[in-house]
Amino acid sequence: MSYGAAAALQSAVYQVLQADAQVDSLVGDAIYDALPAGTLPQTYVLLGPEEVRDASDQTGQGARHRFTVTVMSEASGFAAAKQLAVAIGDALRDASLTLTRGRVVGLWFERATARKTGSTGQFRQIDLRFHARVEDN
């Protein structure tokens, strides 16, 4: 098994989302892998949990990465959060991810979960789950 390309995959996903015009128009630079101190914007994107399983074979080291990209919003209703979630899905679907280590063989959308969170349900949260097959060299 190889976990070697995990940081490179996260960096590539981050770069794709930062560079996408539609994502930028909806959230600007509010894309994080850790929440910053202070006041958060009304809507932001969080690069979240990742689960990695071995996918090595006779040709080399590899892994299946299942990772979550979360949309958080205090906007009333789910419309704004869903619009951003669609833009993220489109950006990653059409992306040619270039890694600093390894190579992405494929990237697929798996599922999404939309729910209200917070003590009074004041937040809208959409978790987008993706599956990437990565070869490590």
C-alpha positions in Angstrom: 0.0 0.0 0.0 1.1 3.6 -0.5 -0.2 6.6 1.3 2.5 8.6 -0.4 0.3 10.6 -2.8 -2.2 11.7 -0.2 -0.9 15.2 0.3 -0.3 15.6 -3.4 -3.9 14.6 -4.1 -5.3 17.0 -1.5 -3.1 19.8 -2.9 -4.3 19.1 -6.5 -8.0 19.1 -5.4 -7.4 22.4 -3.6 -5.7 24.0 -6.6 -8.5 22.9 -9.0 -11.2 24.4 -6.7 -9.2 27.6 -6.2 -8.7 28.0 -9.9 -12.3 27.3 -11.0 -14.2 30.4 -12.1 -17.6 29.2 -11.0 -16.4 28.0 -7.5 -14.6 31.3 -7.2 -17.7 33.4 -8.0 -19.6 31.6 -5.3 -17.1 31.3 -2.4 -14.0 33.3 -3.4 -10.9 32.0 -1.6 -12.9 30.6 1.4 -11.6 27.0 0.8 -9.8 25.5 3.8 -8.3 22.3 5.0 -8.4 23.6 8.5 -10.8 26.3 9.8 -9.0 29.6 10.3 -9.2 31.5 13.6 -11.8 34.3 13.8 -15.0 34.9 12.0 -15.8 32.6 9.2 -17.5 33.7 6.0 -21.2 32.9 5.6 -20.3 30.2 3.1 -17.1 28.2 2.8 -15.6 24.9 1.6 -13.8 22.5 3.8 -11.5 19.7 2.6 -12.4 17.0 5.0 -11.9 13.4 6.0 -10.1 10.9 3.8 -10.1 7.1 3.9 -7.4 5.3 1.9 -7.2 1.6 1.0 -4.5 -0.3 -0.7 -4.9 -0.8 -4.5 -1.4 -2.0 -5.3 -1.0 -4.7 -7.9 1.8 -6.3 -9.9 2.5 -3.1 -11.8 3.2 -1.0 -8.7 2.0 0.8 -5.6 -1.4 2.4 -5.6 -4.4 3.4 -3.4 -8.1 4.2 -3.5 -8.7 7.5 -1.8 -12.2 8.3 -0.6 -12.3 12.0 0.4 -15.0 14.5 1.4 -15.4 18.1 0.4 -17.8 19.9 2.6 -19.9 23.0 1.8 -21.0 25.0 4.9 -23.4 27.8 4.7 -25.5 30.0 7.0 -27.6 31.2 4.1 -31.3 30.6 4.5 -32.4 27.4 2.7 -30.2 24.9 0.8 -30.2 26.7 -2.6 -26.9 28.6 -2.2 -25.1 25.6 -0.7 -26.4 23.3 -3.5 -25.3 25.7 -6.2 -21.8 25.7 -4.7 -21.8 21.9 -4.3 -22.8 21.5 -8.0 -19.9 23.9 -9.0 -17.4 21.8 -7.0 -18.7 18.6 -8.5 -18.4 20.1 -12.0 -14.9 21.4 -11.3 -13.6 18.0 -10.1 -15.4 16.0 -12.8 -13.7 18.0 -15.6 -10.4 18.3 -13.8 -7.1 17.0 -15.0 -5.4 16.6 -11.6 -1.6 16.9 -11.7 0.1 15.5 -8.7 3.5 16.3 -7.3 3.8 12.6 -6.5 2.0 9.9 -8.2 -0.7 9.9 -10.9 -4.5 10.0 -10.7 -5.9 7.1 -12.7 -9.5 8.2 -12.2 -11.7 10.5 -10.1 -15.4 9.8 -9.5 -18.3 11.3 -7.5 -19.7 8.8 -5.0 -22.4 10.5 -3.1 -23.6 13.7 -1.3 -25.4 14.2 2.0 -27.2 17.5 2.7 -28.4 18.4 6.2 -29.0 21.1 8.7 -26.4 21.3 11.4 -25.7 23.5 14.4 -27.5 23.7 17.7 -30.5 25.3 16.1 -30.1 24.0 12.6 -28.7 27.4 11.5 -26.1 25.9 9.2 -26.6 24.1 5.9 -23.9 21.4 5.3 -23.4 19.3 2.2 -20.8 16.6 2.2 -19.6 15.6 -1.2 -17.8 12.2 -1.3 -15.3 11.4 -4.1 -13.3 8.4 -4.9 -9.9 8.7 -6.6 -7.6 5.9 -7.8 -4.0 6.9 -7.5 -0.8 5.2 -8.6 2.3 6.1 -6.6 5.6 6.2 -8.3 
